[in-house]
Amino acid sequence: QLIQPSGPLVVLLPLAGGYSRVLNAACQHLARTGVVLVAAAGNFRDDACR
């Protein structure tokens, strides 16, 4: 059981690497539960959608 925080819950994701189905599913679950996800914008000229 998750404990409800008294304020907004923010998760910072300074990620590097390729697409991850597991990470994507976890982020979707967190977003659906109201968690604000912040991902750093990479500067590697890669397509972040792939």
Contact map, one row per residue, 1 for C-alpha under 8 A:
11100000000000000000000000000000000000000000000000
11110000000000000000000000000000000000000000000000
11111000000000000000000000000000000000000000000000
01111100000000000000000000000000000000000000000000
00111111100000000000000000000000000000000000000000
00011111000000000000000000000000000000000000000000
00001111100000000000000000000000000000000000000000
00001111110000000000000000000000001100000000000000
00001011111000000000000000000000011100000000000000
00000001111100000000000000000000001111000000000000
00000000111110000000000000000000001111000000000000
00000000011111000000000000000000000011110000000000
00000000001111100000000000000000000011110000000000
00000000000111110000000000000000000000110000000000
00000000000011111000000000000000000000110000000000
00000000000001111100000000000000000000000100000000
00000000000000111110000000000000000000000000000000
00000000000000011111000000000000000000000000000001
00000000000000001111100100000000000000000000000011
00000000000000000111111100000000000000000000000000
00000000000000000011111110000000000000000000000000
00000000000000000001111111000000000000000000000000
00000000000000000001111111100000000000000000000000
00000000000000000011111111110000000000000000000000
00000000000000000000111111111000000000000000000000
00000000000000000000011111111100000000000000000000
00000000000000000000001111111110000010000000000000
00000000000000000000000111111111000000000000000000
00000000000000000000000011111111100000000000000000
00000000000000000000000001111111111110000000000000
00000000000000000000000000111111111110000000000000
00000000000000000000000000011111111000000000000000
00000000000000000000000000001111111000000000000000
00000000100000000000000000000111111100000000000000
00000001111000000000000000000111111110000000000000
00000001111000000000000000000110011111000000000000
00000000011110000000000000100110001111100000000000
00000000011110000000000000000000000111110000000000
00000000000111100000000000000000000011111000000000
00000000000111100000000000000000000001111100000000
00000000000000000000000000000000000000111110000000
00000000000000010000000000000000000000011111110000
00000000000000000000000000000000000000001111110000
00000000000000000000000000000000000000000111110000
00000000000000000000000000000000000000000111111000
00000000000000000000000000000000000000000111111100
00000000000000000000000000000000000000000000111111
00000000000000000000000000000000000000000000011111
00000000000000000010000000000000000000000000001111
00000000000000000110000000000000000000000000001111
